[in-house]
Amino acid sequence: MTRLLAFLLLLLAGPVAVGDALTIVTYNIRNDNAGDQGGRDWQQRKAALTAYLRGTGAGIIGLQEVKHNQLQDVEKDLPGHAYVGVGRDDGKTRGEYSPIFYDKKTWKPDPAQGGTFWLSDTPEVPKSMTWGNRYPRICTWARLIGIAKPVQGKAIYVYNTHWDHQSQPSRVKSAELMLETVKSRTHKEDPVILMGDFNATTDNPAIKSLLDSGLVVDHGKKQTSTSSRWKEDLVPGLRIDHVFTSPGIREAVLTVESAPGAEGHAASDHHPVVLRIAAFP
């Protein structure tokens, strides 16, 4: 299959990757919140949400707002995947995770390259907050090594984050820290995936600093909002959830998708963002 043919098939593929494509998903799944009733309740929507994730065929999945019980539910329903990540409140199991799930048949984590850091002046200190945010914010990262075709023998750095929803200074400083982290990675020849809920659109100076750095690019063409407001319909608007890649990843298509949940609701108050890569560098 030529790269052109693979790319054309990719455009027509819909929610499941085809051929030699690598599919990556970022999804804020909404924390298990006692105030969410009916179709918004985690117990009501979790089966639909995990069924959606399985249906994407994603080899790499970054989730946000994941409490420990939700992590266990997702892990159970995605038996072909394993995860890396810790809770933001103690560096163990308390508070929200931003875990990275990966297909165990395709990837294995590099044990020397990975972890979680806090978006603060003291990134190694769990629950640290120094930039005006009221809640701890984190980034979980991993270097994944390919163990099966089409990525066998290759590796990729994956960073999954959840920026603050109120403090612009925190978002700006978070961007600076993440750029420093990407620049200082040990294997600089490896491509990068930078994804998550940034609580910022591409018009935001913090996001602009990421894209202006030359380290990552945005493959999004169509402007579709990722704030679902618990509705299944997709509407025009700027994304606050993103999947950015190294410039070397060129043949890729980014879409915002609808993930139906329970009782006519979307499966989360965010829509998932999916990146399908036709050719891995």
JOKA-V363547 format. One record per backbone hydrogen bond with DSSP energy under -0.5 kcal/mol. NH is the residue of the N-H (numbers start at 1). CO is the residue of the C=O. Records with the same first field share a line. If there is no record, write none. Layout:
NH = CO ; CO
This chain:
6 = 2
7 = 3
8 = 4
9 = 5
10 = 6
11 = 7
12 = 8
13 = 9 ; 10
16 = 13
17 = 56
21 = 18
22 = 277
23 = 21
24 = 275
25 = 60
26 = 273
27 = 62
29 = 27 ; 64
33 = 31
36 = 33
37 = 35
40 = 37
41 = 38
44 = 41
45 = 41
46 = 42
49 = 45
50 = 46
51 = 47
52 = 48
53 = 49
54 = 50
55 = 51
56 = 52 ; 53
57 = 53 ; 54
58 = 53
59 = 23
60 = 23
61 = 101
62 = 25
63 = 61 ; 99
64 = 27
66 = 97
67 = 65
71 = 67
72 = 68
73 = 69
74 = 70
75 = 71
76 = 72
77 = 73
78 = 74
81 = 78
82 = 102
84 = 100
87 = 92
88 = 96
89 = 94
90 = 94
91 = 87
97 = 66
100 = 84
101 = 61 ; 99
102 = 82
103 = 59
104 = 80
106 = 103
107 = 103
108 = 145
110 = 143
111 = 109
113 = 110
115 = 141
117 = 139
118 = 123
119 = 137
120 = 118
125 = 122
126 = 124
127 = 88
128 = 125
139 = 117
140 = 160
141 = 115
142 = 158
143 = 113
144 = 142 ; 156
145 = 108
146 = 154
147 = 106
148 = 106
151 = 148
153 = 146
154 = 151
156 = 144
157 = 191
158 = 142
159 = 193
160 = 140
161 = 195
162 = 138
163 = 197
168 = 166
171 = 167
172 = 168
173 = 169
174 = 170
175 = 171
176 = 172
177 = 173
178 = 174
179 = 175
180 = 176
181 = 177
182 = 178
183 = 179
184 = 180
185 = 182
188 = 186
190 = 187
191 = 155
193 = 157
194 = 244
195 = 159 ; 193
196 = 242
197 = 161
198 = 196 ; 240
199 = 240
200 = 240
204 = 201
208 = 204
209 = 205
210 = 206
211 = 207
212 = 208
213 = 209 ; 210
214 = 211
215 = 210
216 = 210
217 = 245
219 = 217 ; 243
224 = 222
225 = 235
226 = 238
228 = 226 ; 269
229 = 269
231 = 228
237 = 223
242 = 196
244 = 194
245 = 217
246 = 192
249 = 246
250 = 248
252 = 250
253 = 276
254 = 219
255 = 274
257 = 272
260 = 258
261 = 265
262 = 39
265 = 262
266 = 230
267 = 259
271 = 226
272 = 257
273 = 26
274 = 255
275 = 24
276 = 253
277 = 22 ; 275
278 = 251 ; 276
279 = 251
